[in-house]
Amino acid sequence: MKPLSGREVCNILSQHGFQHVRQKGSHVIMQKIGSNTTITVPVPIHKELKEGTLRSIIRQSGLAKSDFE
């Protein structure tokens, strides 16, 4: 998996229907509201996210790993 920055991850999430709802410090909260669920994903705005952090964001978002490659 290639390294991504926090901004790149936010852009990918935005392309899949997530919206930037707020920011506290270096963490942006992205949210997608569905018909009966709301998915909330915190994204740290760092130059390069660690692999475990990126995997956690992918898992929480419910998107495919291939969307982030």
DSSP file (Angstrom, degrees, kcal/mol; ACC not computed):
  #  RESIDUE AA STRUCTURE BP1 BP2  ACC     N-H-->O    O-->H-N    N-H-->O    O-->H-N    TCO  KAPPA ALPHA  PHI   PSI    X-CA   Y-CA   Z-CA
    1    1 A M              0   0    0      0, 0.0    68,-0.1     0, 0.0     3,-0.1   0.000 360.0 360.0 360.0 129.6    0.0    0.0    0.0
    2    2 A K        -     0   0    0     66,-0.1     2,-0.1     1,-0.1     0, 0.0  -0.464 360.0-102.1 -76.9 147.4    1.5    3.3   -1.0
    3    3 A P        -     0   0    0      0, 0.0     2,-0.3     0, 0.0    -1,-0.1  -0.450  41.3-168.5 -70.0 139.4    1.9    6.0    1.7
    4    4 A L        -     0   0    0     45,-0.3    45,-2.9    -2,-0.1     2,-0.2  -0.921  17.0-125.5-126.3 152.1   -0.8    8.8    1.6
    5    5 A S     >  -     0   0    0     -2,-0.3     4,-2.0    43,-0.2    42,-0.2  -0.490  31.4-108.5 -87.6 166.7   -1.1   12.1    3.4
    6    6 A G  H  > S+     0   0    0     40,-2.5     4,-2.2     1,-0.2     5,-0.1   0.881 120.2  53.0 -61.8 -38.9   -4.1   13.1    5.5
    7    7 A R  H  > S+     0   0    0     39,-0.4     4,-2.2     2,-0.2    -1,-0.2   0.894 107.2  51.5 -64.6 -40.4   -5.2   15.6    2.8
    8    8 A E  H  > S+     0   0    0      2,-0.2     4,-2.1     1,-0.2    -1,-0.2   0.903 109.9  49.7 -63.2 -40.7   -5.1   12.9    0.1
    9    9 A V  H  X S+     0   0    0     -4,-2.0     4,-2.6     2,-0.2    -2,-0.2   0.911 109.3  51.8 -64.9 -41.8   -7.2   10.6    2.3
   10   10 A C  H  X S+     0   0    0     -4,-2.2     4,-2.4     1,-0.2    -2,-0.2   0.898 109.2  50.8 -60.7 -40.3   -9.7   13.4    2.8
   11   11 A N  H  X S+     0   0    0     -4,-2.2     4,-1.8     2,-0.2    -1,-0.2   0.907 110.5  48.5 -64.1 -41.7   -9.9   14.0   -0.9
   12   12 A I  H  X S+     0   0    0     -4,-2.1     4,-0.7     2,-0.2    -2,-0.2   0.927 112.4  48.3 -63.8 -44.8  -10.6   10.2   -1.6
   13   13 A L  H ><>S+     0   0    0     -4,-2.6     5,-2.3     1,-0.2     3,-1.0   0.896 109.0  54.1 -62.8 -39.7  -13.3   10.2    1.1
   14   14 A S  H ><5S+     0   0    0     -4,-2.4     3,-1.5     1,-0.3    -1,-0.2   0.875 103.0  56.6 -61.8 -37.8  -14.9   13.3   -0.4
   15   15 A Q  H 3<5S+     0   0    0     -4,-1.8    -1,-0.3     1,-0.3    -2,-0.2   0.711 106.6  51.8 -66.2 -19.3  -15.0   11.6   -3.8
   16   16 A H  T <<5S-     0   0    0     -3,-1.0    -1,-0.3    -4,-0.7    -2,-0.2   0.078 131.5 -86.1-107.6  22.5  -17.1    8.8   -2.1
   17   17 A G  T < 5S+     0   0    0     -3,-1.5    16,-0.3     1,-0.3     2,-0.2   0.473  82.4 135.4  95.9   2.6  -19.7   11.0   -0.5
   18   18 A F      < -     0   0    0     -5,-2.3     2,-0.4    -6,-0.1    -1,-0.3  -0.584  38.1-152.6 -83.2 148.9  -18.0   12.0    2.8
   19   19 A Q  E     -A   31   0A   0     12,-2.8    12,-2.6    -2,-0.2     2,-0.7  -0.933  20.8-115.6-122.4 146.6  -18.1   15.6    4.0
   20   20 A H  E     +A   30   0A   0     -2,-0.4    10,-0.2    10,-0.2     3,-0.1  -0.703  39.2 169.6 -75.8 115.2  -15.7   17.6    6.2
   21   21 A V  E     -     0   0A   0      8,-2.6     2,-0.3    -2,-0.7    -1,-0.2   0.779  56.5 -22.5-102.4 -32.2  -17.9   18.4    9.3
   22   22 A R  E     -A   29   0A   0      7,-1.0     7,-2.9     2,-0.0     2,-0.4  -0.985  49.4-140.5-166.8 169.9  -15.3   19.8   11.7
   23   23 A Q  E     -A   28   0A   0     -2,-0.3     2,-0.4     5,-0.2     5,-0.2  -0.996   8.9-175.4-142.7 136.4  -11.7   19.9   12.7
   24   24 A K  E >   -A   27   0A   0      3,-2.2     3,-1.6    -2,-0.4     2,-0.3  -0.946  67.4 -46.3-131.6 112.0  -10.0   19.9   16.1
   25   25 A G  T 3  S-     0   0    0     -2,-0.4     0, 0.0     1,-0.2     0, 0.0  -0.494 123.4 -17.9  66.5-128.4   -6.3   20.4   16.1
   26   26 A S  T 3  S+     0   0    0     -2,-0.3    19,-3.8    -3,-0.1     2,-0.5   0.266 118.1  92.8 -95.9  12.5   -4.7   18.2   13.4
   27   27 A H  E <   -AB  24  44A   0     -3,-1.6    -3,-2.2    17,-0.3     2,-0.4  -0.926  56.5-160.6-113.7 126.5   -7.7   15.8   13.1
   28   28 A V  E     -AB  23  43A   0     15,-3.0    15,-3.1    -2,-0.5     2,-0.7  -0.845  13.4-141.2 -99.1 137.1  -10.4   16.3   10.5
   29   29 A I  E     -AB  22  42A   0     -7,-2.9    -8,-2.6    -2,-0.4    -7,-1.0  -0.893  18.0-168.2-102.1 116.6  -13.8   14.6   11.1
   30   30 A M  E     -AB  20  41A   0     11,-2.9    11,-3.1    -2,-0.7     2,-0.4  -0.839   7.2-172.3-103.9 141.0  -15.3   13.2    7.8
   31   31 A Q  E     -AB  19  40A   0    -12,-2.6   -12,-2.8    -2,-0.4     2,-0.4  -0.992  17.2-166.7-140.4 141.9  -18.9   12.1    7.8
   32   32 A K  E     - B   0  39A   0      7,-2.5     7,-2.9    -2,-0.4     2,-0.6  -0.992  13.8-153.5-127.6 122.7  -21.2   10.3    5.4
   33   33 A I  E     - B   0  38A   0     -2,-0.4     5,-0.2   -16,-0.3     2,-0.1  -0.862  17.5-177.5-101.8 120.4  -24.9   10.2    6.1
   34   34 A G        -     0   0    0      3,-3.6     0, 0.0    -2,-0.6     0, 0.0  -0.287  46.1 -83.0-101.6-170.3  -26.8    7.3    4.7
   35   35 A S  S    S-     0   0    0      1,-0.2     3,-0.1    -2,-0.1    -2,-0.0   0.878 123.0  -0.7 -65.6 -38.8  -30.5    6.4    4.7
   36   36 A N  S    S+     0   0    0      1,-0.1     2,-0.3     0, 0.0    -1,-0.2   0.308 127.6  55.9-134.8   8.8  -30.3    4.8    8.2
   37   37 A T        -     0   0    0      2,-0.0    -3,-3.6     0, 0.0     2,-0.4  -0.961  56.9-149.8-139.5 157.9  -26.7    5.1    9.3
   38   38 A T  E     -B   33   0A   0     -2,-0.3     2,-0.6    -5,-0.2    -5,-0.2  -0.997  12.5-156.4-126.6 126.7  -24.0    7.7    9.7
   39   39 A I  E     -B   32   0A   0     -7,-2.9    -7,-2.5    -2,-0.4     2,-0.5  -0.911  10.3-171.0-105.4 122.7  -20.4    6.9    9.2
   40   40 A T  E     -B   31   0A   0     -2,-0.6    -9,-0.2    -9,-0.2    -2,-0.0  -0.957   4.4-179.2-116.8 129.5  -17.9    9.1   11.0
   41   41 A V  E     -B   30   0A   0    -11,-3.1   -11,-2.9    -2,-0.5     2,-0.4  -0.978  17.0-147.5-131.6 118.8  -14.1    8.8   10.3
   42   42 A P  E     -B   29   0A   0      0, 0.0   -13,-0.2     0, 0.0   -15,-0.0  -0.703  16.2-167.0 -82.8 136.9  -11.4   10.9   12.0
   43   43 A V  E     -B   28   0A   0    -15,-3.1   -15,-3.0    -2,-0.4     2,-0.3  -0.976  14.6-139.3-126.8 118.0   -8.4   11.6    9.7
   44   44 A P  E     -B   27   0A   0      0, 0.0     2,-1.5     0, 0.0   -17,-0.3  -0.598  17.4-133.2 -74.2 134.5   -5.2   13.0   11.1
   45   45 A I        +     0   0    0    -19,-3.8     2,-0.3    -2,-0.3   -18,-0.1  -0.641  52.3 142.8 -91.3  82.1   -3.7   15.7    8.8
   46   46 A H        -     0   0    0     -2,-1.5   -40,-2.5     1,-0.1   -39,-0.4  -0.776  63.5-113.4-115.9 161.6   -0.1   14.5    8.7
   47   47 A K  S    S+     0   0    0     -2,-0.3     2,-0.4     1,-0.3    -1,-0.1   0.880 105.7  11.3 -62.7 -37.6    2.4   14.4    5.8
   48   48 A E  S    S-     0   0    0    -43,-0.1    -1,-0.3   -42,-0.0     2,-0.3  -0.964  76.9-140.1-145.3 124.2    2.3   10.6    5.7
   49   49 A L        -     0   0    0    -45,-2.9   -45,-0.3    -2,-0.4     2,-0.1  -0.595  27.2-112.4 -83.0 143.3   -0.1    8.3    7.5
   50   50 A K     >  -     0   0    0     -2,-0.3     4,-2.4     1,-0.1     5,-0.2  -0.369  28.9-112.8 -68.9 155.5    1.2    5.2    9.1
   51   51 A E  H  > S+     0   0    0      1,-0.2     4,-2.5     2,-0.2     5,-0.2   0.884 116.3  51.3 -61.0 -40.7    0.0    2.0    7.5
   52   52 A G  H  > S+     0   0    0      2,-0.2     4,-1.9     1,-0.2    -1,-0.2   0.882 110.1  49.6 -64.5 -38.5   -2.0    0.9   10.6
   53   53 A T  H  > S+     0   0    0      2,-0.2     4,-2.1     1,-0.2    -2,-0.2   0.914 111.8  48.5 -65.4 -43.4   -3.8    4.3   10.7
   54   54 A L  H  X S+     0   0    0     -4,-2.4     4,-2.3     1,-0.2    -2,-0.2   0.906 110.4  50.8 -64.7 -41.8   -4.6    4.1    7.0
   55   55 A R  H  X S+     0   0    0     -4,-2.5     4,-2.5     1,-0.2    -1,-0.2   0.887 109.7  51.5 -62.2 -38.9   -6.0    0.6    7.3
   56   56 A S  H  X S+     0   0    0     -4,-1.9     4,-2.6     2,-0.2    -2,-0.2   0.902 109.2  49.6 -65.4 -41.4   -8.1    1.7   10.2
   57   57 A I  H  X S+     0   0    0     -4,-2.1     4,-2.2     2,-0.2    -2,-0.2   0.910 111.5  49.4 -63.2 -42.2   -9.6    4.6    8.2
   58   58 A I  H  X>S+     0   0    0     -4,-2.3     4,-1.4     2,-0.2     5,-0.8   0.925 112.6  47.5 -62.5 -45.0  -10.3    2.2    5.3
   59   59 A R  H  <5S+     0   0    0     -4,-2.5     3,-0.2     1,-0.2    -2,-0.2   0.924 114.0  46.5 -62.9 -45.4  -12.1   -0.2    7.7
   60   60 A Q  H  <5S+     0   0    0     -4,-2.6    -1,-0.2     1,-0.2    -2,-0.2   0.857 111.1  52.1 -66.6 -35.6  -14.1    2.5    9.4
   61   61 A S  H  <5S-     0   0    0     -4,-2.2    -1,-0.2    -5,-0.2    -2,-0.2   0.772  98.9-135.3 -74.2 -25.2  -15.1    4.1    6.0
   62   62 A G  T  <5 +     0   0    0     -4,-1.4     2,-0.1     1,-0.3    -3,-0.1   0.598  59.2 133.6  79.6  10.2  -16.4    0.8    4.6
   63   63 A L      < -     0   0    0     -5,-0.8    -1,-0.3     1,-0.1     2,-0.1  -0.476  62.8 -94.2 -89.6 164.5  -14.7    1.5    1.3
   64   64 A A    >   -     0   0    0     -2,-0.1     3,-1.3     1,-0.1     4,-0.4  -0.472  25.0-125.1 -76.5 148.9  -12.5   -0.9   -0.7
   65   65 A K  G >  S+     0   0    0      1,-0.3     3,-1.6     2,-0.2    -1,-0.1   0.837 110.1  65.0 -59.3 -34.0   -8.8   -0.9   -0.2
   66   66 A S  G >  S+     0   0    0      1,-0.3     3,-1.2     2,-0.2    -1,-0.3   0.737  88.4  67.8 -64.6 -23.0   -8.4   -0.5   -4.0
   67   67 A D  G <  S+     0   0    0     -3,-1.3    -1,-0.3     1,-0.2    -2,-0.2   0.734 101.3  48.8 -67.3 -20.8  -10.1    3.0   -3.7
   68   68 A F  G <         0   0    0     -3,-1.6    -1,-0.2    -4,-0.4    -2,-0.2   0.267 360.0 360.0-103.4  10.1   -7.0    4.2   -1.8
   69   69 A E    <         0   0    0     -3,-1.2    -1,-0.2    -4,-0.1    -2,-0.1   0.415 360.0 360.0-104.8 360.0   -4.3    2.9   -4.2
